[in-house]
Amino acid sequence: MAKQELPTTTGDEITLQFRAGRLLQILYATEVALMIIALQRFMLGTWGQSLIVIGVAVSLISVYLAAKKGKVDLGATILLCVLTLAITFFMWRYEGTKDETLLAFPSILVFAVIIGNRYLFSLLLIFMLANIFMIGYLNDEQIYINELSPTNLDSAVLVCVILMLVGFSIWILSSDLRSVLEKLSRENLRVLRSQKQVKKLLHHDALTNLPNRILARDRFEQALLQSKRDGTLVSIMFVDLDNFKNINDSLGHTVGDNFLVELSKSLVSCLRKSDSVCRLGGDEFLIVLERLKSKQEILQIVEKIIDVIKQPILVDGNFIAVTGSIGVAIAPDDGKDFDSISRKADMAMYRAKDAGKNSFCFYDRQMNIDAQENICLVADLQKAIKEEQLHVVFQPKIDLLSCETVGAEALVRWHHPERGSIPPVEFIPLAESSGLIIELGEWILKESCEQCVKWNDAGLQDIPVAVNVSSLQFKRSNIVEKILMTLEQTGLSGNLLELELTESLLFENSENLVDSLSRLRGAGVHFSIDDFGTGYSNLGYLKNFEISALKIDQSFVRRVLESPQDKAIVTAIIQMANSLNMKTVAEGIETVEVHQLFKQLNCDLGQGYFWAKPMSADEFLHFARKSNFA
């Protein structure tokens, strides 16, 4: 025998039943009020008024029938319209806007809110206002005069009955609202408390309130998905405190627990908001780093964590200092799931302990070697800046139509006394991550400006020099003052200096940046966007910062003959720049075919081995004279 399904009640049906019940309540209250008024009028001998009121009461029986059949909207419309018309009749017939029945209008409007709808409410309100206004107007113009009767006990009784009806309507409305609000408040509070408690127990460590392994896994997986979209890296760091057991044994577990709480706060404060510090238990922590741009950035963060851990912490009157061993694994290089990455980070941590503790180790042994070499390379770079191991070379910028040299880009080269020539692709990122780019950038700027002045003195007029500027220089140094002072000291005119900016710098569009570029522009300095098309490529900043030129990245230039997509991108960039009155510079032109193509596309300038490699200042002077005065 099949099971009989129990009838279910939907939300709409519950609402309909509620409105029907309220409609009947209002109907009963109205009928009682009408009967009282009819009886009063009868006793006063005003039989005509009594009969009208009784007629209204009888007509409202149709409202009862509509409510019982579930036709709430019809019943509400009949009830409210009949009452409104009846009151309007008495107002016109007797005392106009001074008539006691006018007091019932607010009650009708409240009833319209409870059992009607917005359209019925609006129509009734408009009708009431129109009648009141018309009565006032006709009486004022003496077209139609409502006679006023003296106030007496009879009128007082009528007012009391009407006020009782108004009070009843307000009581119903407030009761419904209070009931709903109390119910919602209780339910919302209960749900919030339950959710908060469950989430805390499920995803957080009880001692430190840090995320636990479950939440760490979730955040890692979300970070990994994001990294696939934007091409960044995700790292897991396994942190284990060295010899923490000695603290528990000597000072007690309470002190040890308090120390872990304070250390947790220090770890959280030293990292970005997007990173997650998680406690796995005991003295083991797991850190999830997301949106990392390079392995050098990971190295910088690891060193910061090592320094934070070994800082003494005051706990219960004792200064406690520990060290930490950290293992690092990177996704997607070392794996693509949480379990494998965390396991490899754990293995790397144990290798760090074996190496003597208070250190770190990357899972990839070769990467670990490279990281240590980078540390040495940063130290060597700092030394190289002071000992002038670096030198500036210049690559000509060529006008594609006239083939004349119209500018130079300053590039830095480093000849290490032991390792020989080190390409910029190796040491520039290290300079960025270590902050040395500020000192290095100032040195390149000074060298370039001095050389440009020498070219002008040698007869090479109106050849500007372009210098790359790092976003870090704008964020962490008084670069505007440094540039203006360099121009003054070297005697170079501002219109012979061009600063090549990155798209990422302009994308921030901060007030300080706007002000800085405005001041430099006032000194005649020009701006161009380096490697345009590989970053954010936002048209807004091109207008806001008054950019003079766009440098098309050489990755597009070198593939322009083979790749229709790259050719389309290059064409779009050139056309856009032309429409905005900007020049375009194609980097990396190496063949006559590419040169001819960019010439046909109306590109203004070019750089590349097709004309010359980067050269010394004297070689550039000779090259420019030869090309410009041939």
Secondary structure, DSSP 8 states (H G I E B T S, - for coil): ----------HHHHHHHHHHHHHHHHHHHHHHHHHHHHHHHHHTT-HHHHHHHHHHHHHTHHHHHHHHTT-HHHHHHHHHHHHHHHHHHHHHHTTGGG-GGGGHHHHHHHHHHHHS-HHHHHHHHHHHHHHHHHHHHHHHTTSS--------HHHHHHHHHHHHHHHHHHHHHHHHHHHHHHHHHHHHHHHHHHHHHHHHHHHB-TTT--B-HHHHHHHHHHHHHHHHHHT-EEEEEEEEEETTHHHHHHH-HHHHHHHHHHHHHHHHHHS-TTSEEEEEETTEEEEEEEEE--HHHHHHHHHHHHHHHTS-EEETTEEE--EEEEEEEEETTS-SSHHHHHHHHHHHHHHHHHTTSS-EEESSHHHHHHHHHHHHHHHHHHHHHHHT-EEEEEEEEEETTT--EEEEEEEEEEEETTTEEE-HHHHHHHHHHHTTHHHHHHHHHHHHHHHHHHHHHTT-TT--EEEE--HHHHHHS-HHHHHHHHHHHHT--GGGEEEEE-HHHHHH--HHHHHHHHHHHHTT-EEEEEEETSS---HHHHHHTT--EEEE-HHHHHTTTT-HHHHHHHHHHHHHHHHTT-EEEE----SHHHHHHHHHTT--EE-STTT---B-HHHHHHHHHHHH--
